Amino acid sequence: MRTDRAHVFFWTELCIAAGVSVVGNATQAVLHTTVLPAVAATVAVIPPLALLAAVHGVALLTRAHTASPTARRAATALTVVIAGGAFWLSFTALRTLAITAGVPAAEAWLWPLIVEGSMTQSSLALLTLAHTQQPDTDTESATPAPAPQPTPELPESRSAPVTLPAPQPAATKPIEDAAAEQPADKGPDLDVLAALICEQDPGGRRDRGTVTTVLTHRYVDEWNASRISRELECSRSAVSRILRDAERLRAHAATDRAHAEVGPPTVRAHPDSNRAHAKHL
């Protein structure tokens, strides 16, 4: 929530400072150009607009799951170069405009410094926020597996001990067989799990093939999130989010499976107990 407020604040600051810079550059170009003032004004407003577009592009690229760290670093470096060029061109234009407006020449440099300094400060803040990753959590400390459901005990007769029929232990056999056939460290089919994870992405930006690859490296190859991030050249925060969603879905599936398997033995236990009690009487 705080990060969202910071984005709104710095984007507002950048847009206001860029608007002042655009108007100032255009005004200075019109006042000091005798040939084609419209062309001069257009040329003057391009640098601050290019800076706005570059900062926004880096923010979008950083949030994209498919962007590699190399591409993000290259885009950030180019944005810094664009910011430097826009600062210099706008600085000289705004300084000249301040002198024209009557500001003493010795103090005229403060006006562009305030405007362009605000643009630079907000641009750096937005780039920093864009590259700030969400806290990563190792998958080893993910949601623990649900505790096994206790097997219900059969009621006993108060008059005398009841001898259970021989077939009765078979009631708990499906639970044991299910546990043996599907150990705790094995999850559902990875393709199905990847499809469920992609369906739960509100933005629809996750690629099913990429998610399947991440799950395969984690549950088949037993890689950690850092190694998966390096091999796939994607941010570790994106990998960690995929693995957290996978652990959550696996935990829910295990809980539902345990409830479904424990239910039938409980239902069958009562008729068998009643028959045993009637036989004893």
Sequence and secondary structure as in RCSB ss.txt:
>XXXX:A:sequence
MRTDRAHVFFWTELCIAAGVSVVGNATQAVLHTTVLPAVAATVAVIPPLALLAAVHGVALLTRAHTASPTARRAA
TALTVVIAGGAFWLSFTALRTLAITAGVPAAEAWLWPLIVEGSMTQSSLALLTLAHTQQPDTDTESATPAPAPQP
TPELPESRSAPVTLPAPQPAATKPIEDAAAEQPADKGPDLDVLAALICEQDPGGRRDRGTVTTVLTHRYVDEWNA
SRISRELECSRSAVSRILRDAERLRAHAATDRAHAEVGPPTVRAHPDSNRAHAKHL
>XXXX:A:secstr
 HHHHHHHHHHHHHHHHHHHHHHHHHHHHHHT SS HHHHHHHHHHHHHHHHHHHHHHHHHHH TT  HHHHHHH
HHHHHHHHHHHHHHHHHHHHHHHHHTT  TTTTTHHHHHHHHHHHHHHHHHHHHHH       GGGS        
       SSS     TTGGGGGHHHHHHHHHS TT  S HHHHHHHHHHT TT    HHHHHHHHHHHHTS   H
HHHHHHHTS HHHHHHHHHHHHHHHHHHHHHHHHHHHHHHHHHHHHHHHHHHHHH 
